[in-house]
Amino acid sequence: MIRADLSPADDIAFVRALILNLDSSLPIDPKAIYATGISNGGFFSNRLACDLSDKIAAIASVAATMPETLLPVCNPSRPISVMYVHGKNDRIVHIEGGAVMRNRGSALSLP
């Protein structure tokens, strides 16, 4: 789902740098950092859970599941709480998994 060939940007490095910047300039609780997103943002939240488990406490993914390509490389350094909000009538990302519309790869099933 999250395809590196769509952009040369390193979004994970950006979010890591953003968290470090906020932590150094504001009185945030580093153990209470959460990520959420809808659709592509939901897929990205899954990626953050995999790659930034040392910084992210939990994620909520709306209208998205986990990309099939992310599962084999997802090795969080600690367990991450995840909440999925998804409907059975989503025509782009099917709750049963499989191909995602608009040639965006394949997603895992939620049920």
Secondary structure, 3 states (H helix, E strand, C coil): CCCHHHCCCCHHHHHHHHHHHHHHHCCCCCCCCEEEEECHHHHHHHHHHHHCCCCCCEEEEECCCCECCCHHHCCCCCCCEEEEECCCCCCCCCCCCEECCCCCCEECCCC
